[in-house]
Amino acid sequence: MSITVNQIAEKCGVSRTTVLRALNNQGSVGKNTREKILSVAKEFNYRPNLLARSLNHGRTMSLGVVTINVENMYFVQSLNIINREAEKRGYFTNIVVCDESLEGERKLIQGLAERQMEGILISPINKGKEFEEFLLSLHIPIVCIGNHVSDSITTVQVNEMKAAIDAVDLIASKGYRKIVFICPPLAVQKQQNIYAHEQRLLGFGAAVQKYSHITSQIIGDQEYLRKIETILHENPEKKTAFLCSGDSYALNIMRWGEQEGLSIPGDFGLMGFDNINILDYISPKLTTVSTNLEGVATTAVTELLQQIDTKDYSPKSIYLNHAVLDRNTL
């Protein structure tokens, strides 16, 4: 069990108030006294009573985080960064998983608000005016990551449309004659908020129009592996590349290609989106788009804390830089 403030005061021969001032770097405490107090606190593993502190200040020092699932490496990576950045600033994170349930997401957000989180981070799968009004009715700072809901709620993202245009430009520069956009989330477009993927789709459409010699196709469901096999079988002479709206889809295609005895980029080109960490361990190195995952998550935490600490905070749409990573699969 760690030492208490009263025990530190007794060991140092000072008052409890002096100890608190030294530990919190507040008030007037002599240099030698401060150093002695901090030394004793460190030696005996002093840990502040955060519950007592939050009661004294009327704050919970807790942030709620709603994630879609913990199987997708993109979300796992984001959670690690959010937790690290919150901890640096003295906050705890309360992470909950909606498991791609629209109603579940709303209930979890409501529950976090009722548990007096000081702010909430979401990558929402709900959308529309009703959901916007629901979020605003909570009267709690909220930041969306990636999927936009409303101009009245801060969103942190990259310019997904421009990123997709840049990706197509790279593929075209490699001499491909057919580009297929793989985007399974389009299957739930009517029900769920897939704003980031929709922006990538818009970018793909705008980019391929620039190249009259290139044919294009969109696959927007979970049957993409079967359809890819058909495309390659029917067009053996056409140089084809698959642009995936997520690295996980690209990795599935890579594994399928290996099982079929196909080489990448010999038999077809492949490109992903997001630059998840696992790519460091995959060969050949996947060509992809870095959507600045670390920057987005860090900025989202910063913006949420600014909302918490600023009375006249104005909602923002923040766009961070992306980067096209030309590696070995095109």
C-alpha positions as CSV (number, residue, x, y, z in Angstrom):
1,M,0.0,0.0,0.0
2,S,1.4,3.4,-1.0
3,I,2.1,6.2,1.5
4,T,-0.6,8.8,2.2
5,V,-0.4,12.6,2.3
6,N,-0.7,12.6,6.1
7,Q,2.2,10.1,6.4
8,I,4.4,12.2,4.1
9,A,3.7,15.2,6.3
10,E,4.6,13.3,9.4
11,K,7.9,12.0,7.9
12,C,8.9,15.5,6.7
13,G,7.8,17.3,9.8
14,V,5.5,19.7,7.9
15,S,1.7,20.3,7.6
16,R,-0.6,18.4,5.3
17,T,-1.2,21.6,3.4
18,T,2.5,22.1,2.7
19,V,2.7,18.5,1.3
20,L,-0.3,19.1,-1.0
21,R,1.3,22.4,-2.3
22,A,4.5,20.6,-3.0
23,L,2.9,17.6,-4.7
24,N,0.7,19.9,-6.9
25,N,3.4,22.5,-7.5
26,Q,1.2,25.2,-6.0
27,G,1.7,27.9,-3.5
28,S,4.9,29.0,-1.7
29,V,7.0,26.1,-0.5
30,G,10.8,26.4,0.2
31,K,13.1,24.6,-2.3
32,N,14.6,22.3,0.3
33,T,11.2,21.4,1.8
34,R,9.7,20.7,-1.6
35,E,12.6,18.5,-2.6
36,K,12.3,16.5,0.7
37,I,8.6,16.0,0.2
38,L,9.0,14.9,-3.4
39,S,11.8,12.5,-2.4
40,V,9.7,10.9,0.3
41,A,6.7,10.6,-2.0
42,K,8.8,8.9,-4.6
43,E,10.6,6.6,-2.1
44,F,7.3,5.3,-0.6
45,N,5.4,5.1,-3.9
46,Y,2.9,7.9,-3.3
47,R,-0.2,7.8,-5.5
48,P,-2.8,10.6,-5.5
49,N,-6.3,9.7,-4.5
50,L,-7.9,10.6,-7.8
51,L,-11.5,10.0,-6.5
52,A,-11.0,12.4,-3.7
53,R,-9.4,14.9,-6.0
54,S,-12.3,14.7,-8.5
55,L,-14.8,15.1,-5.7
56,N,-13.0,18.2,-4.4
57,H,-12.9,19.7,-7.9
58,G,-16.2,18.5,-9.2
59,R,-14.5,16.6,-12.0
60,T,-14.2,12.9,-12.9
61,M,-11.0,13.3,-15.0
62,S,-12.4,10.6,-17.3
63,L,-13.0,10.4,-21.0
64,G,-15.4,8.1,-22.7
65,V,-14.4,6.3,-25.9
66,V,-16.9,4.4,-28.0
67,T,-15.3,2.0,-30.6
68,I,-16.9,-0.2,-33.2
69,N,-14.9,-3.3,-32.4
70,V,-11.6,-4.5,-31.0
71,E,-10.8,-7.0,-33.8
72,N,-10.0,-4.3,-36.5
73,M,-6.4,-3.3,-36.1
74,Y,-7.2,0.3,-37.1
75,F,-9.5,0.7,-34.1
76,V,-7.1,-1.1,-31.7
77,Q,-4.3,1.2,-32.8
78,S,-6.4,4.3,-32.3
79,L,-7.4,3.2,-28.8
80,N,-3.8,2.7,-27.8
81,I,-3.0,6.2,-28.9
82,I,-6.1,7.8,-27.3
83,N,-5.4,6.0,-24.0
84,R,-1.7,7.2,-24.1
85,E,-2.5,10.8,-24.9
86,A,-5.3,11.0,-22.3
87,E,-3.0,9.5,-19.6
88,K,-0.3,12.1,-20.4
89,R,-2.9,14.8,-19.6
90,G,-4.0,13.2,-16.3
91,Y,-7.2,11.5,-17.7
92,F,-8.5,8.0,-17.6
93,T,-10.3,6.5,-20.5
94,N,-13.5,4.4,-20.2
95,I,-13.5,2.4,-23.4
96,V,-16.7,0.6,-24.6
97,V,-17.5,-1.4,-27.7
98,C,-20.7,-1.1,-29.6
99,D,-20.0,-4.2,-31.9
100,E,-21.4,-2.4,-34.9
101,S,-24.8,-2.0,-33.3
102,L,-26.6,1.3,-34.1
103,E,-28.8,1.1,-31.0
104,G,-25.9,-0.2,-28.9
105,E,-23.8,2.8,-29.9
106,R,-26.5,5.2,-28.7
107,K,-27.0,3.4,-25.4
108,L,-23.3,3.4,-24.7
109,I,-22.9,7.1,-25.5
110,Q,-25.9,7.8,-23.2
111,G,-24.4,5.6,-20.5
112,L,-21.0,7.4,-20.6
113,A,-22.8,10.7,-20.3
114,E,-24.8,9.5,-17.3
115,R,-21.5,8.3,-15.7
116,Q,-20.3,11.9,-15.9
117,M,-17.5,11.5,-18.5
118,E,-16.0,14.9,-19.1
119,G,-16.0,14.3,-22.8
120,I,-16.6,11.5,-25.4
121,L,-14.7,10.4,-28.4
122,I,-16.6,8.4,-31.1
123,S,-16.0,7.1,-34.6
124,P,-19.8,7.0,-35.2
125,I,-21.8,4.4,-37.2
126,N,-25.0,6.3,-36.6
127,K,-25.8,9.3,-38.8
128,G,-28.5,11.8,-39.6
129,K,-30.4,14.7,-38.0
130,E,-31.9,12.7,-35.2
131,F,-28.5,11.3,-34.1
132,E,-27.0,14.8,-34.3
133,E,-29.8,16.1,-32.0
134,F,-29.3,13.2,-29.7
135,L,-25.6,14.0,-29.3
136,L,-26.2,17.7,-28.8
137,S,-28.9,17.1,-26.2
138,L,-26.3,15.4,-24.0
139,H,-24.6,18.8,-23.4
140,I,-21.2,17.1,-23.2
141,P,-18.0,17.7,-25.3
142,I,-17.9,15.3,-28.1
143,V,-15.3,14.7,-30.9
144,C,-15.9,12.5,-33.9
145,I,-13.0,10.6,-35.5
146,G,-13.2,10.1,-39.3
147,N,-17.0,9.8,-39.7
148,H,-18.6,13.2,-39.9
149,V,-22.0,13.7,-38.3
150,S,-22.6,17.5,-38.2
151,D,-20.9,20.8,-38.5
152,S,-22.0,21.4,-34.9
153,I,-19.7,18.6,-33.7
154,T,-16.0,18.7,-34.1
155,T,-14.6,16.0,-36.5
156,V,-10.9,15.1,-36.9
157,Q,-9.9,13.4,-40.1
158,V,-7.8,13.4,-43.3
159,N,-9.1,14.6,-46.7
160,E,-10.2,11.1,-47.7
161,M,-11.3,12.2,-51.1
162,K,-8.0,13.7,-52.0
163,A,-6.2,10.7,-50.5
164,A,-8.1,8.4,-52.9
165,I,-7.3,10.6,-55.8
166,D,-3.6,10.5,-55.0
167,A,-3.9,6.7,-54.7
168,V,-5.4,6.3,-58.2
169,D,-2.8,8.7,-59.6
170,L,-0.1,6.5,-58.3
171,I,-1.7,3.3,-59.7
172,A,-2.2,5.0,-63.1
173,S,1.5,6.1,-63.1
174,K,2.4,2.4,-62.9
175,G,0.8,1.6,-66.2
176,Y,-2.3,-0.3,-65.0
177,R,-5.2,-0.5,-67.5
178,K,-8.0,-1.5,-65.0
179,I,-8.5,-0.3,-61.5
180,V,-11.0,-2.0,-59.2
181,F,-12.1,-0.2,-55.9
182,I,-12.8,-2.7,-53.1
183,C,-15.1,-1.2,-50.5
184,P,-17.3,-3.8,-48.6
185,P,-18.7,-1.1,-46.2
186,L,-20.8,0.2,-49.1
187,A,-23.1,-2.8,-48.5
188,V,-24.4,-1.0,-45.3
189,Q,-24.2,2.5,-46.7
190,K,-28.0,3.1,-46.2
191,Q,-28.0,2.0,-42.6
192,Q,-24.6,3.1,-41.2
193,N,-22.4,6.1,-41.2
194,I,-19.5,5.2,-43.5
195,Y,-18.6,8.8,-44.3
196,A,-14.8,8.1,-44.6
197,H,-15.4,5.3,-47.1
198,E,-17.9,7.4,-49.1
199,Q,-15.3,10.1,-49.4
200,R,-12.8,7.6,-50.7
201,L,-15.4,6.4,-53.2
202,L,-15.9,9.9,-54.4
203,G,-12.2,10.4,-54.8
204,F,-11.9,7.2,-56.8
205,G,-14.7,8.2,-59.1
206,A,-13.2,11.7,-59.7
207,A,-9.7,10.3,-60.3
208,V,-10.5,7.5,-62.8
209,Q,-12.4,10.1,-65.0
210,K,-9.0,11.7,-65.7
211,Y,-7.7,8.6,-67.5
212,S,-9.7,7.7,-70.6
213,H,-7.5,4.6,-71.2
214,I,-8.2,3.1,-67.8
215,T,-11.4,1.1,-67.1
216,S,-12.7,1.0,-63.6
217,Q,-15.0,-1.1,-61.4
218,I,-16.4,-0.9,-57.9
219,I,-17.0,-3.9,-55.6
220,G,-19.1,-2.9,-52.6
221,D,-19.8,-6.2,-50.7
222,Q,-18.2,-9.0,-48.8
223,E,-18.0,-11.2,-51.9
224,Y,-15.0,-9.4,-53.2
225,L,-12.6,-12.4,-53.3
226,R,-14.9,-14.4,-55.5
227,K,-15.4,-11.3,-57.8
228,I,-11.7,-10.6,-58.0
229,E,-11.1,-14.2,-59.1
230,T,-13.7,-13.7,-61.9
231,I,-12.1,-10.4,-63.0
232,L,-8.6,-11.8,-63.3
233,H,-10.0,-14.9,-65.1
234,E,-11.9,-12.9,-67.6
235,N,-9.2,-10.3,-68.2
236,P,-5.9,-12.2,-68.1
237,E,-4.1,-9.8,-70.5
238,K,-5.3,-6.6,-68.9
239,K,-3.0,-5.1,-66.2
240,T,-5.3,-4.9,-63.2
241,A,-4.8,-3.2,-59.8
242,F,-7.1,-3.4,-56.8
243,L,-7.4,-0.4,-54.5
244,C,-8.9,-1.4,-51.2
245,S,-10.7,1.0,-48.8
246,G,-8.9,-0.5,-45.8
247,D,-5.7,-2.5,-45.4
248,S,-7.5,-5.5,-43.9
249,Y,-9.2,-6.1,-47.3
250,A,-5.9,-5.8,-49.1
251,L,-4.4,-8.4,-46.7
252,N,-7.2,-10.8,-47.3
253,I,-6.6,-10.4,-51.1
254,M,-2.9,-10.9,-50.5
255,R,-3.5,-14.2,-48.6
256,W,-5.9,-15.4,-51.2
257,G,-3.5,-14.6,-54.0
258,E,-0.8,-16.6,-52.3
259,Q,-3.1,-19.6,-51.9
260,E,-3.9,-19.4,-55.6
261,G,-0.3,-19.3,-56.5
262,L,-0.5,-15.7,-57.8
263,S,2.3,-13.2,-57.4
264,I,1.9,-9.5,-56.5
265,P,2.6,-7.3,-58.4
266,G,3.3,-9.8,-61.1
267,D,-0.2,-11.0,-61.7
268,F,-2.1,-8.0,-60.3
269,G,-1.4,-4.8,-58.3
270,L,-2.7,-4.2,-54.8
271,M,-3.0,-1.1,-52.7
272,G,-4.6,-0.5,-49.2
273,F,-5.7,2.4,-47.0
274,D,-4.7,3.4,-43.4
275,N,-1.2,1.9,-43.0
276,I,-2.0,-0.2,-39.9
277,N,1.0,-1.4,-37.8
278,I,0.8,-5.0,-38.9
279,L,2.0,-4.1,-42.3
280,D,5.5,-3.8,-40.9
281,Y,5.5,-7.6,-40.7
282,I,3.9,-8.4,-44.1
283,S,5.9,-9.3,-47.2
284,P,5.7,-8.0,-49.9
285,K,5.4,-4.6,-48.3
286,L,1.9,-3.3,-49.1
287,T,1.5,-0.1,-51.0
288,T,-1.0,2.0,-49.0
289,V,-2.2,5.4,-47.9
290,S,-1.2,6.6,-44.5
291,T,-4.3,8.3,-43.0
292,N,-2.2,9.7,-40.2
293,L,-3.8,7.5,-37.6
294,E,-1.5,8.8,-34.8
295,G,-2.0,12.4,-35.7
296,V,-5.8,12.0,-35.9
297,A,-6.1,10.3,-32.6
298,T,-3.8,12.7,-30.8
299,T,-5.6,15.7,-32.3
300,A,-9.0,14.3,-31.3
301,V,-7.9,14.0,-27.7
302,T,-6.4,17.6,-27.7
303,E,-9.7,19.0,-29.2
304,L,-11.8,17.2,-26.7
305,L,-9.8,18.6,-23.8
306,Q,-10.0,22.1,-25.3
307,Q,-13.8,21.7,-25.4
308,I,-13.7,20.7,-21.7
309,D,-11.5,23.6,-20.7
310,T,-12.9,26.4,-22.9
311,K,-16.3,27.9,-22.4
312,D,-16.6,29.5,-25.9
313,Y,-15.2,26.6,-27.9
314,S,-16.4,26.5,-31.5
315,P,-16.9,23.2,-33.4
316,K,-14.3,22.5,-36.1
317,S,-13.7,20.3,-39.1
318,I,-10.0,19.4,-38.9
319,Y,-8.2,17.9,-41.8
320,L,-4.7,16.4,-41.3
321,N,-2.2,15.4,-43.9
322,H,-2.1,12.0,-45.5
323,A,0.7,10.3,-47.3
324,V,0.8,7.8,-50.2
325,L,3.4,5.1,-49.4
326,D,4.7,3.6,-52.6
327,R,6.0,0.2,-51.6
328,N,6.2,-3.2,-53.3
329,T,2.7,-4.3,-54.4
330,L,2.2,-2.1,-57.5
